C-alpha cells in the first residue's frame, strides 16, 4: 500500500504522488516513513529528502519546516524544497559565492550573520543534491 506524499512550500506545491517510502532530514537525524506509520508531527532540519517509488529513488533539497504523517498521507511543509532534477547548479554556485562574500565581510547584527550562514547552508545543500543527481542520475533499485 503506497503512501500519498505531498511536499509544499509557501510558494508552491513541489510534489504530490504515491510513494513507497520517504526519508526526511529531522532536526535530530533522519526519519523514515513507511506505509502504516503511526501519526506524527515533527520539525524538519536542512538536508536531503529521499523518496522511493516503483524501485527508483528521487531526491529533494529541503530546508526547515514540518513533517506530518497522517493515516492517509504524508505532508512535508518546508520553507524551501527543490527536486534534484530542477536545481540550477549555476544559480546554486552563485548563491554559495554570495553567501561566502557576505560572511567574509562580517556583520554587526547577529541576525544578519545567522541569515548569511543559513543561506550558505542552503546553497551547499542544493549543490550537493544537484551534483549527486547529475553524477548518478535517477537511482533504481532492483
N, CA, C and O atoms as a GROMACS GRO file, in nm:
protein
  568
    1UNK      N    1   0.085  -0.118   0.000
    1UNK     CA    2   0.000   0.000   0.000
    1UNK      C    3   0.089   0.124   0.000
    1UNK      O    4   0.156   0.151   0.099
    2UNK      N    5   0.090   0.200  -0.110
    2UNK     CA    6   0.176   0.318  -0.116
    2UNK      C    7   0.123   0.433  -0.029
    2UNK      O    8   0.008   0.433   0.013
    3UNK      N    9   0.212   0.529  -0.004
    3UNK     CA   10   0.179   0.649   0.072
    3UNK      C   11   0.155   0.765  -0.025
    3UNK      O   12   0.224   0.776  -0.126
    4UNK      N   13   0.059   0.849   0.004
    4UNK     CA   14   0.046   0.973  -0.072
    4UNK      C   15   0.138   1.075  -0.006
    4UNK      O   16   0.121   1.108   0.111
    5UNK      N   17   0.235   1.124  -0.083
    5UNK     CA   18   0.330   1.223  -0.032
    5UNK      C   19   0.301   1.357  -0.098
    5UNK      O   20   0.288   1.366  -0.220
    6UNK      N   21   0.291   1.460  -0.016
    6UNK     CA   22   0.277   1.596  -0.065
    6UNK      C   23   0.390   1.679  -0.006
    6UNK      O   24   0.411   1.680   0.116
    7UNK      N   25   0.464   1.748  -0.093
    7UNK     CA   26   0.570   1.839  -0.048
    7UNK      C   27   0.528   1.978  -0.092
    7UNK      O   28   0.510   2.005  -0.211
    8UNK      N   29   0.511   2.067   0.006
    8UNK     CA   30   0.467   2.203  -0.023
    8UNK      C   31   0.561   2.304   0.043
    8UNK      O   32   0.621   2.277   0.147
    9UNK      N   33   0.570   2.420  -0.021
    9UNK     CA   34   0.642   2.534   0.035
    9UNK      C   35   0.544   2.650   0.038
    9UNK      O   36   0.433   2.637  -0.014
   10UNK      N   37   0.580   2.762   0.098
   10UNK     CA   38   0.489   2.876   0.095
   10UNK      C   39   0.457   2.923  -0.048
   10UNK      O   40   0.352   2.985  -0.070
   11UNK      N   41   0.544   2.894  -0.143
   11UNK     CA   42   0.524   2.941  -0.280
   11UNK      C   43   0.445   2.845  -0.368
   11UNK      O   44   0.372   2.888  -0.457
   12UNK      N   45   0.460   2.713  -0.345
   12UNK     CA   46   0.401   2.619  -0.441
   12UNK      C   47   0.396   2.477  -0.385
   12UNK      O   48   0.456   2.445  -0.283
   13UNK      N   49   0.320   2.394  -0.457
   13UNK     CA   50   0.324   2.250  -0.430
   13UNK      C   51   0.437   2.194  -0.515
   13UNK      O   52   0.434   2.205  -0.638
   14UNK      N   53   0.535   2.136  -0.452
   14UNK     CA   54   0.656   2.088  -0.521
   14UNK      C   55   0.636   1.947  -0.575
   14UNK      O   56   0.687   1.913  -0.681
   15UNK      N   57   0.560   1.865  -0.501
   15UNK     CA   58   0.547   1.725  -0.538
   15UNK      C   59   0.419   1.670  -0.477
   15UNK      O   60   0.382   1.706  -0.366
   16UNK      N   61   0.352   1.583  -0.552
   16UNK     CA   62   0.235   1.513  -0.499
   16UNK      C   63   0.219   1.384  -0.579
   16UNK      O   64   0.186   1.387  -0.697
   17UNK      N   65   0.243   1.271  -0.513
   17UNK     CA   66   0.230   1.141  -0.579
   17UNK      C   67   0.236   1.030  -0.474
   17UNK      O   68   0.273   1.054  -0.359
   18UNK      N   69   0.198   0.912  -0.515
   18UNK     CA   70   0.212   0.797  -0.426
   18UNK      C   71   0.355   0.747  -0.429
   18UNK      O   72   0.417   0.738  -0.535
   19UNK      N   73   0.408   0.714  -0.311
   19UNK     CA   74   0.546   0.666  -0.298
   19UNK      C   75   0.546   0.543  -0.208
   19UNK      O   76   0.450   0.515  -0.137
   20UNK      N   77   0.657   0.470  -0.214
   20UNK     CA   78   0.672   0.351  -0.129
   20UNK      C   79   0.731   0.385   0.008
   20UNK      O   80   0.697   0.322   0.108
   21UNK      N   81   0.821   0.486   0.011
   21UNK     CA   82   0.881   0.528   0.138
   21UNK      C   83   0.935   0.669   0.125
   21UNK      O   84   0.958   0.719   0.015
   22UNK      N   85   0.957   0.732   0.241
   22UNK     CA   86   1.010   0.867   0.249
   22UNK      C   87   1.115   0.869   0.360
   22UNK      O   88   1.092   0.813   0.467
   23UNK      N   89   1.228   0.933   0.334
   23UNK     CA   90   1.328   0.956   0.438
   23UNK      C   91   1.353   1.106   0.442
   23UNK      O   92   1.393   1.167   0.343
   24UNK      N   93   1.328   1.167   0.560
   24UNK     CA   94   1.336   1.312   0.577
   24UNK      C   95   1.450   1.349   0.672
   24UNK      O   96   1.486   1.271   0.760
   25UNK      N   97   1.506   1.470   0.652
   25UNK     CA   98   1.605   1.518   0.749
   25UNK      C   99   1.536   1.579   0.870
   25UNK      O  100   1.485   1.691   0.863
   26UNK      N  101   1.534   1.508   0.979
   26UNK     CA  102   1.479   1.563   1.102
   26UNK      C  103   1.582   1.649   1.172
   26UNK      O  104   1.699   1.650   1.131
   27UNK      N  105   1.544   1.721   1.274
   27UNK     CA  106   1.639   1.805   1.346
   27UNK      C  107   1.738   1.722   1.426
   27UNK      O  108   1.846   1.771   1.462
   28UNK      N  109   1.704   1.597   1.456
   28UNK     CA  110   1.794   1.510   1.532
   28UNK      C  111   1.839   1.389   1.453
   28UNK      O  112   1.883   1.290   1.512
   29UNK      N  113   1.829   1.395   1.321
   29UNK     CA  114   1.871   1.282   1.237
   29UNK      C  115   1.763   1.249   1.135
   29UNK      O  116   1.658   1.314   1.130
   30UNK      N  117   1.790   1.148   1.055
   30UNK     CA  118   1.695   1.109   0.951
   30UNK      C  119   1.575   1.036   1.009
   30UNK      O  120   1.585   0.966   1.110
   31UNK      N  121   1.462   1.055   0.943
   31UNK     CA  122   1.337   0.993   0.986
   31UNK      C  123   1.276   0.923   0.865
   31UNK      O  124   1.246   0.987   0.765
   32UNK      N  125   1.256   0.793   0.875
   32UNK     CA  126   1.196   0.716   0.767
   32UNK      C  127   1.049   0.691   0.792
   32UNK      O  128   1.006   0.668   0.905
   33UNK      N  129   0.971   0.697   0.683
   33UNK     CA  130   0.827   0.674   0.692
   33UNK      C  131   0.789   0.568   0.588
   33UNK      O  132   0.817   0.582   0.469
   34UNK      N  133   0.725   0.465   0.635
   34UNK     CA  134   0.673   0.358   0.551
   34UNK      C  135   0.522   0.354   0.566
   34UNK      O  136   0.468   0.417   0.657
   35UNK      N  137   0.451   0.281   0.479
   35UNK     CA  138   0.306   0.268   0.497
   35UNK      C  139   0.273   0.218   0.638
   35UNK      O  140   0.349   0.140   0.696
   36UNK      N  141   0.162   0.261   0.691
   36UNK     CA  142   0.111   0.224   0.824
   36UNK      C  143   0.192   0.286   0.938
   36UNK      O  144   0.186   0.237   1.051
   37UNK      N  145   0.268   0.392   0.910
   37UNK     CA  146   0.343   0.461   1.015
   37UNK      C  147   0.244   0.526   1.111
   37UNK      O  148   0.135   0.569   1.070
   38UNK      N  149   0.280   0.534   1.236
   38UNK     CA  150   0.195   0.599   1.336
   38UNK      C  151   0.184   0.748   1.304
   38UNK      O  152   0.279   0.807   1.250
   39UNK      N  153   0.071   0.811   1.336
   39UNK     CA  154   0.057   0.955   1.316
   39UNK      C  155   0.170   1.030   1.388
   39UNK      O  156   0.215   0.990   1.496
   40UNK      N  157   0.215   1.138   1.325
   40UNK     CA  158   0.332   1.208   1.376
   40UNK      C  159   0.332   1.351   1.325
   40UNK      O  160   0.288   1.378   1.213
   41UNK      N  161   0.381   1.443   1.407
   41UNK     CA  162   0.407   1.580   1.366
   41UNK      C  163   0.541   1.616   1.426
   41UNK      O  164   0.559   1.610   1.547
   42UNK      N  165   0.638   1.656   1.341
   42UNK     CA  166   0.771   1.688   1.389
   42UNK      C  167   0.833   1.796   1.302
   42UNK      O  168   0.787   1.823   1.191
   43UNK      N  169   0.938   1.858   1.353
   43UNK     CA  170   1.008   1.961   1.277
   43UNK      C  171   1.115   1.896   1.189
   43UNK      O  172   1.169   1.790   1.221
   44UNK      N  173   1.145   1.965   1.079
   44UNK     CA  174   1.246   1.918   0.986
   44UNK      C  175   1.369   2.007   0.993
   44UNK      O  176   1.361   2.125   1.028
   45UNK      N  177   1.482   1.948   0.959
   45UNK     CA  178   1.606   2.023   0.952
   45UNK      C  179   1.637   2.056   0.807
   45UNK      O  180   1.549   2.055   0.722
   46UNK      N  181   1.761   2.086   0.782
   46UNK     CA  182   1.809   2.114   0.648
   46UNK      C  183   1.879   1.988   0.599
   46UNK      O  184   1.967   1.935   0.667
   47UNK      N  185   1.842   1.940   0.481
   47UNK     CA  186   1.907   1.821   0.430
   47UNK      C  187   1.837   1.765   0.308
   47UNK      O  188   1.759   1.832   0.240
   48UNK      N  189   1.868   1.640   0.283
   48UNK     CA  190   1.817   1.572   0.164
   48UNK      C  191   1.697   1.486   0.201
   48UNK      O  192   1.703   1.406   0.294
   49UNK      N  193   1.588   1.504   0.128
   49UNK     CA  194   1.471   1.419   0.144
   49UNK      C  195   1.477   1.318   0.030
   49UNK      O  196   1.494   1.355  -0.086
   50UNK      N  197   1.462   1.191   0.063
   50UNK     CA  198   1.467   1.085  -0.038
   50UNK      C  199   1.333   1.013  -0.041
   50UNK      O  200   1.273   0.984   0.063
   51UNK      N  201   1.288   0.985  -0.162
   51UNK     CA  202   1.168   0.904  -0.176
   51UNK      C  203   1.200   0.784  -0.263
   51UNK      O  204   1.287   0.788  -0.349
   52UNK      N  205   1.127   0.679  -0.238
   52UNK     CA  206   1.139   0.561  -0.322
   52UNK      C  207   1.001   0.532  -0.377
   52UNK      O  208   0.902   0.526  -0.303
   53UNK      N  209   0.996   0.513  -0.507
   53UNK     CA  210   0.870   0.473  -0.569
   53UNK      C  211   0.902   0.390  -0.692
   53UNK      O  212   0.986   0.426  -0.774
   54UNK      N  213   0.831   0.279  -0.703
   54UNK     CA  214   0.850   0.192  -0.817
   54UNK      C  215   0.993   0.145  -0.836
   54UNK      O  216   1.036   0.126  -0.950
   55UNK      N  217   1.068   0.125  -0.728
   55UNK     CA  218   1.204   0.077  -0.739
   55UNK      C  219   1.307   0.185  -0.767
   55UNK      O  220   1.426   0.154  -0.772
   56UNK      N  221   1.267   0.310  -0.787
   56UNK     CA  222   1.360   0.419  -0.814
   56UNK      C  223   1.360   0.517  -0.698
   56UNK      O  224   1.261   0.531  -0.627
   57UNK      N  225   1.472   0.585  -0.679
   57UNK     CA  226   1.483   0.688  -0.576
   57UNK      C  227   1.488   0.825  -0.640
   57UNK      O  228   1.546   0.843  -0.747
   58UNK      N  229   1.424   0.922  -0.573
   58UNK     CA  230   1.429   1.062  -0.615
   58UNK      C  231   1.472   1.144  -0.494
   58UNK      O  232   1.448   1.105  -0.380
   59UNK      N  233   1.535   1.258  -0.521
   59UNK     CA  234   1.593   1.339  -0.414
   59UNK      C  235   1.544   1.482  -0.421
   59UNK      O  236   1.518   1.537  -0.528
   60UNK      N  237   1.532   1.543  -0.303
   60UNK     CA  238   1.493   1.682  -0.289
   60UNK      C  239   1.587   1.747  -0.188
   60UNK      O  240   1.629   1.683  -0.091
   61UNK      N  241   1.619   1.872  -0.210
   61UNK     CA  242   1.691   1.952  -0.111
   61UNK      C  243   1.584   2.031  -0.035
   61UNK      O  244   1.512   2.110  -0.095
   62UNK      N  245   1.574   2.009   0.097
   62UNK     CA  246   1.473   2.081   0.174
   62UNK      C  247   1.538   2.152   0.292
   62UNK      O  248   1.640   2.109   0.346
   63UNK      N  249   1.477   2.262   0.329
   63UNK     CA  250   1.527   2.340   0.442
   63UNK      C  251   1.412   2.374   0.535
   63UNK      O  252   1.319   2.446   0.498
   64UNK      N  253   1.420   2.320   0.655
   64UNK     CA  254   1.326   2.354   0.760
   64UNK      C  255   1.181   2.319   0.730
   64UNK      O  256   1.148   2.274   0.620
   65UNK      N  257   1.098   2.340   0.828
   65UNK     CA  258   0.956   2.314   0.812
   65UNK      C  259   0.909   2.203   0.904
   65UNK      O  260   0.965   2.178   1.010
   66UNK      N  261   0.802   2.137   0.858
   66UNK     CA  262   0.737   2.035   0.940
   66UNK      C  263   0.704   1.912   0.858
   66UNK      O  264   0.682   1.921   0.737
   67UNK      N  265   0.699   1.799   0.923
   67UNK     CA  266   0.654   1.674   0.865
   67UNK      C  267   0.531   1.630   0.941
   67UNK      O  268   0.531   1.623   1.064
   68UNK      N  269   0.425   1.601   0.866
   68UNK     CA  270   0.302   1.550   0.928
   68UNK      C  271   0.271   1.415   0.864
   68UNK      O  272   0.255   1.406   0.742
   69UNK      N  273   0.262   1.312   0.946
   69UNK     CA  274   0.222   1.179   0.899
   69UNK      C  275   0.081   1.156   0.947
   69UNK      O  276   0.053   1.157   1.067
   70UNK      N  277  -0.008   1.136   0.851
   70UNK     CA  278  -0.149   1.110   0.880
   70UNK      C  279  -0.184   0.973   0.824
   70UNK      O  280  -0.107   0.916   0.746
   71UNK      N  281  -0.299   0.919   0.863
   71UNK     CA  282  -0.333   0.785   0.815
   71UNK      C  283  -0.340   0.775   0.662
   71UNK      O  284  -0.309   0.670   0.605
   72UNK      N  285  -0.380   0.884   0.596
   72UNK     CA  286  -0.399   0.876   0.451
   72UNK      C  287  -0.290   0.945   0.370
   72UNK      O  288  -0.292   0.939   0.247
   73UNK      N  289  -0.193   1.012   0.437
   73UNK     CA  290  -0.091   1.084   0.360
   73UNK      C  291   0.025   1.130   0.448
   73UNK      O  292   0.016   1.129   0.571
   74UNK      N  293   0.131   1.168   0.382
   74UNK     CA  294   0.246   1.230   0.446
   74UNK      C  295   0.259   1.368   0.384
   74UNK      O  296   0.264   1.383   0.262
   75UNK      N  297   0.264   1.470   0.470
   75UNK     CA  298   0.275   1.607   0.421
   75UNK      C  299   0.405   1.668   0.473
   75UNK      O  300   0.431   1.671   0.594
   76UNK      N  301   0.487   1.717   0.380
   76UNK     CA  302   0.608   1.789   0.414
   76UNK      C  303   0.582   1.936   0.384
   76UNK      O  304   0.560   1.974   0.269
   77UNK      N  305   0.583   2.017   0.489
   77UNK     CA  306   0.564   2.162   0.474
   77UNK      C  307   0.700   2.225   0.499
   77UNK      O  308   0.739   2.248   0.613
   78UNK      N  309   0.773   2.254   0.391
   78UNK     CA  310   0.910   2.301   0.402
   78UNK      C  311   0.922   2.449   0.370
   78UNK      O  312   0.843   2.504   0.293
   79UNK      N  313   1.022   2.512   0.431
   79UNK     CA  314   1.049   2.651   0.396
   79UNK      C  315   1.094   2.659   0.251
   79UNK      O  316   1.049   2.746   0.176
   80UNK      N  317   1.183   2.570   0.210
   80UNK     CA  318   1.224   2.557   0.070
   80UNK      C  319   1.234   2.410   0.037
   80UNK      O  320   1.268   2.328   0.122
   81UNK      N  321   1.204   2.375  -0.087
   81UNK     CA  322   1.214   2.236  -0.134
   81UNK      C  323   1.241   2.239  -0.284
   81UNK      O  324   1.167   2.302  -0.360
   82UNK      N  325   1.347   2.172  -0.324
   82UNK     CA  326   1.384   2.169  -0.466
   82UNK      C  327   1.411   2.025  -0.508
   82UNK      O  328   1.491   1.956  -0.446
   83UNK      N  329   1.342   1.981  -0.613
   83UNK     CA  330   1.369   1.849  -0.669
   83UNK      C  331   1.507   1.852  -0.734
   83UNK      O  332   1.542   1.948  -0.803
   84UNK      N  333   1.587   1.748  -0.712
   84UNK     CA  334   1.724   1.745  -0.761
   84UNK      C  335   1.732   1.778  -0.909
   84UNK      O  336   1.820   1.854  -0.951
   85UNK      N  337   1.642   1.724  -0.990
   85UNK     CA  338   1.647   1.745  -1.134
   85UNK      C  339   1.613   1.888  -1.175
   85UNK      O  340   1.640   1.927  -1.288
   86UNK      N  341   1.554   1.965  -1.084
   86UNK     CA  342   1.515   2.103  -1.116
   86UNK      C  343   1.612   2.207  -1.062
   86UNK      O  344   1.593   2.326  -1.086
   87UNK      N  345   1.716   2.165  -0.989
   87UNK     CA  346   1.810   2.261  -0.932
   87UNK      C  347   1.903   2.313  -1.040
   87UNK      O  348   1.965   2.235  -1.113
   88UNK      N  349   1.912   2.445  -1.050
   88UNK     CA  350   2.004   2.510  -1.143
   88UNK      C  351   2.139   2.519  -1.071
   88UNK      O  352   2.156   2.601  -0.981
   89UNK      N  353   2.234   2.437  -1.112
   89UNK     CA  354   2.362   2.428  -1.044
   89UNK      C  355   2.438   2.561  -1.050
   89UNK      O  356   2.505   2.598  -0.953
   90UNK      N  357   2.430   2.631  -1.161
   90UNK     CA  358   2.500   2.760  -1.173
   90UNK      C  359   2.443   2.862  -1.074
   90UNK      O  360   2.518   2.935  -1.010
   91UNK      N  361   2.310   2.867  -1.061
   91UNK     CA  362   2.248   2.959  -0.964
   91UNK      C  363   2.285   2.920  -0.822
   91UNK      O  364   2.310   3.007  -0.738
   92UNK      N  365   2.290   2.790  -0.794
   92UNK     CA  366   2.326   2.744  -0.660
   92UNK      C  367   2.471   2.782  -0.628
   92UNK      O  368   2.501   2.823  -0.515
   93UNK      N  369   2.560   2.770  -0.725
   93UNK     CA  370   2.700   2.808  -0.703
   93UNK      C  371   2.712   2.959  -0.683
   93UNK      O  372   2.793   3.004  -0.602
   94UNK      N  373   2.633   3.037  -0.756
   94UNK     CA  374   2.636   3.183  -0.737
   94UNK      C  375   2.583   3.219  -0.598
   94UNK      O  376   2.638   3.308  -0.533
   95UNK      N  377   2.479   3.152  -0.552
   95UNK     CA  378   2.426   3.177  -0.417
   95UNK      C  379   2.532   3.142  -0.312
   95UNK      O  380   2.545   3.212  -0.211
   96UNK      N  381   2.607   3.035  -0.335
   96UNK     CA  382   2.716   2.998  -0.243
   96UNK      C  383   2.821   3.108  -0.239
   96UNK      O  384   2.866   3.148  -0.132
   97UNK      N  385   2.862   3.157  -0.357
   97UNK     CA  386   2.964   3.263  -0.362
   97UNK      C  387   2.915   3.390  -0.292
   97UNK      O  388   2.992   3.455  -0.220
   98UNK      N  389   2.789   3.426  -0.314
   98UNK     CA  390   2.734   3.546  -0.249
   98UNK      C  391   2.731   3.530  -0.097
   98UNK      O  392   2.766   3.623  -0.024
   99UNK      N  393   2.691   3.414  -0.050
   99UNK     CA  394   2.686   3.390   0.095
   99UNK      C  395   2.827   3.392   0.154
   99UNK      O  396   2.848   3.445   0.262
  100UNK      N  397   2.923   3.334   0.083
  100UNK     CA  398   3.062   3.335   0.132
  100UNK      C  399   3.117   3.477   0.138
  100UNK      O  400   3.187   3.512   0.232
  101UNK      N  401   3.085   3.560   0.035
  101UNK     CA  402   3.129   3.700   0.036
  101UNK      C  403   3.068   3.774   0.155
  101UNK      O  404   3.135   3.850   0.225
  102UNK      N  405   2.938   3.751   0.176
  102UNK     CA  406   2.871   3.818   0.288
  102UNK      C  407   2.933   3.778   0.421
  102UNK      O  408   2.952   3.863   0.508
  103UNK      N  409   2.965   3.651   0.438
  103UNK     CA  410   3.027   3.605   0.563
  103UNK      C  411   3.167   3.664   0.580
  103UNK      O  412   3.207   3.696   0.692
  104UNK      N  413   3.240   3.680   0.471
  104UNK     CA  414   3.375   3.735   0.478
  104UNK      C  415   3.374   3.883   0.519
  104UNK      O  416   3.470   3.932   0.579
  105UNK      N  417   3.266   3.954   0.485
  105UNK     CA  418   3.257   4.096   0.517
  105UNK      C  419   3.229   4.121   0.665
  105UNK      O  420   3.261   4.228   0.717
  106UNK      N  421   3.171   4.025   0.732
  106UNK     CA  422   3.140   4.042   0.874
  106UNK      C  423   3.006   4.114   0.895
  106UNK      O  424   2.952   4.174   0.802
  107UNK      N  425   2.955   4.106   1.017
  107UNK     CA  426   2.823   4.159   1.048
  107UNK      C  427   2.825   4.226   1.184
  107UNK      O  428   2.897   4.185   1.275
  108UNK      N  429   2.744   4.329   1.196
  108UNK     CA  430   2.725   4.392   1.326
  108UNK      C  431   2.611   4.328   1.402
  108UNK      O  432   2.613   4.322   1.525
  109UNK      N  433   2.512   4.279   1.329
  109UNK     CA  434   2.394   4.220   1.392
  109UNK      C  435   2.401   4.068   1.387
  109UNK      O  436   2.425   4.012   1.280
  110UNK      N  437   2.381   4.000   1.499
  110UNK     CA  438   2.384   3.852   1.498
  110UNK      C  439   2.281   3.791   1.404
  110UNK      O  440   2.305   3.686   1.346
  111UNK      N  441   2.166   3.857   1.388
  111UNK     CA  442   2.062   3.803   1.298
  111UNK      C  443   2.110   3.802   1.154
  111UNK      O  444   2.077   3.710   1.078
  112UNK      N  445   2.189   3.903   1.114
  112UNK     CA  446   2.243   3.906   0.978
  112UNK      C  447   2.343   3.793   0.956
  112UNK      O  448   2.344   3.730   0.850
  113UNK      N  449   2.424   3.766   1.056
  113UNK     CA  450   2.519   3.656   1.048
  113UNK      C  451   2.444   3.522   1.036
  113UNK      O  452   2.482   3.437   0.956
  114UNK      N  453   2.339   3.506   1.113
  114UNK     CA  454   2.260   3.382   1.108
  114UNK      C  455   2.196   3.364   0.970
  114UNK      O  456   2.194   3.253   0.918
  115UNK      N  457   2.145   3.472   0.912
  115UNK     CA  458   2.085   3.464   0.778
  115UNK      C  459   2.189   3.425   0.673
  115UNK      O  460   2.162   3.343   0.585
  116UNK      N  461   2.308   3.483   0.682
  116UNK     CA  462   2.413   3.450   0.586
  116UNK      C  463   2.457   3.305   0.600
  116UNK      O  464   2.479   3.236   0.500
  117UNK      N  465   2.470   3.258   0.722
  117UNK     CA  466   2.507   3.117   0.744
  117UNK      C  467   2.400   3.023   0.689
  117UNK      O  468   2.431   2.921   0.628
  118UNK      N  469   2.272   3.057   0.712
  118UNK     CA  470   2.162   2.974   0.661
  118UNK      C  471   2.161   2.974   0.509
  118UNK      O  472   2.136   2.870   0.447
  119UNK      N  473   2.188   3.089   0.447
  119UNK     CA  474   2.192   3.096   0.300
  119UNK      C  475   2.304   3.009   0.246
  119UNK      O  476   2.286   2.940   0.146
  120UNK      N  477   2.420   3.012   0.311
  120UNK     CA  478   2.532   2.928   0.268
  120UNK      C  479   2.496   2.780   0.284
  120UNK      O  480   2.525   2.700   0.195
  121UNK      N  481   2.434   2.744   0.394
  121UNK     CA  482   2.396   2.605   0.418
  121UNK      C  483   2.297   2.556   0.311
  121UNK      O  484   2.311   2.445   0.261
  122UNK      N  485   2.198   2.639   0.275
  122UNK     CA  486   2.102   2.601   0.172
  122UNK      C  487   2.169   2.587   0.036
  122UNK      O  488   2.140   2.494  -0.039
  123UNK      N  489   2.260   2.680   0.004
  123UNK     CA  490   2.329   2.674  -0.126
  123UNK      C  491   2.414   2.547  -0.135
  123UNK      O  492   2.413   2.479  -0.237
  124UNK      N  493   2.487   2.516  -0.029
  124UNK     CA  494   2.571   2.396  -0.030
  124UNK      C  495   2.487   2.269  -0.042
  124UNK      O  496   2.527   2.175  -0.110
  125UNK      N  497   2.372   2.266   0.023
  125UNK     CA  498   2.281   2.152   0.012
  125UNK      C  499   2.232   2.136  -0.131
  125UNK      O  500   2.234   2.025  -0.185
  126UNK      N  501   2.188   2.244  -0.193
  126UNK     CA  502   2.140   2.237  -0.332
  126UNK      C  503   2.250   2.188  -0.425
  126UNK      O  504   2.226   2.106  -0.514
  127UNK      N  505   2.372   2.237  -0.405
  127UNK     CA  506   2.484   2.193  -0.489
  127UNK      C  507   2.507   2.044  -0.472
  127UNK      O  508   2.522   1.972  -0.570
  128UNK      N  509   2.510   1.997  -0.346
  128UNK     CA  510   2.535   1.855  -0.319
  128UNK      C  511   2.427   1.766  -0.382
  128UNK      O  512   2.459   1.664  -0.445
  129UNK      N  513   2.302   1.804  -0.366
  129UNK     CA  514   2.191   1.724  -0.420
  129UNK      C  515   2.194   1.726  -0.573
  129UNK      O  516   2.177   1.622  -0.637
  130UNK      N  517   2.216   1.844  -0.632
  130UNK     CA  518   2.218   1.855  -0.778
  130UNK      C  519   2.336   1.779  -0.838
  130UNK      O  520   2.320   1.711  -0.940
  131UNK      N  521   2.453   1.789  -0.776
  131UNK     CA  522   2.570   1.717  -0.829
  131UNK      C  523   2.551   1.567  -0.820
  131UNK      O  524   2.590   1.494  -0.911
  132UNK      N  525   2.492   1.518  -0.711
  132UNK     CA  526   2.467   1.375  -0.700
  132UNK      C  527   2.370   1.330  -0.809
  132UNK      O  528   2.391   1.226  -0.872
  133UNK      N  529   2.266   1.408  -0.832
  133UNK     CA  530   2.167   1.373  -0.934
  133UNK      C  531   2.234   1.367  -1.072
  133UNK      O  532   2.208   1.275  -1.150
  134UNK      N  533   2.318   1.464  -1.102
  134UNK     CA  534   2.384   1.466  -1.232
  134UNK      C  535   2.485   1.353  -1.246
  134UNK      O  536   2.501   1.296  -1.354
  135UNK      N  537   2.554   1.321  -1.136
  135UNK     CA  538   2.656   1.217  -1.138
  135UNK      C  539   2.593   1.077  -1.147
  135UNK      O  540   2.637   0.993  -1.226
  136UNK      N  541   2.490   1.053  -1.065
  136UNK     CA  542   2.432   0.920  -1.055
  136UNK      C  543   2.307   0.902  -1.137
  136UNK      O  544   2.272   0.789  -1.173
  137UNK      N  545   2.240   1.011  -1.169
  137UNK     CA  546   2.112   1.000  -1.238
  137UNK      C  547   2.008   0.943  -1.144
  137UNK      O  548   2.040   0.915  -1.028
  138UNK      N  549   1.885   0.925  -1.191
  138UNK     CA  550   1.784   0.862  -1.105
  138UNK      C  551   1.830   0.722  -1.069
  138UNK      O  552   1.866   0.643  -1.157
  139UNK      N  553   1.828   0.691  -0.942
  139UNK     CA  554   1.875   0.560  -0.899
  139UNK      C  555   1.759   0.463  -0.893
  139UNK      O  556   1.652   0.494  -0.841
  140UNK      N  557   1.782   0.345  -0.947
  140UNK     CA  558   1.679   0.244  -0.934
  140UNK      C  559   1.736   0.126  -0.858
  140UNK      O  560   1.853   0.091  -0.871
  141UNK      N  561   1.652   0.068  -0.782
  141UNK     CA  562   1.690  -0.048  -0.700
  141UNK      C  563   1.605  -0.165  -0.745
  141UNK      O  564   1.482  -0.160  -0.744
  142UNK      N  565   1.672  -0.266  -0.784
  142UNK     CA  566   1.602  -0.380  -0.838
  142UNK      C  567   1.552  -0.467  -0.734
  142UNK      O  568   1.489  -0.569  -0.763
   0.00000   0.00000   0.00000
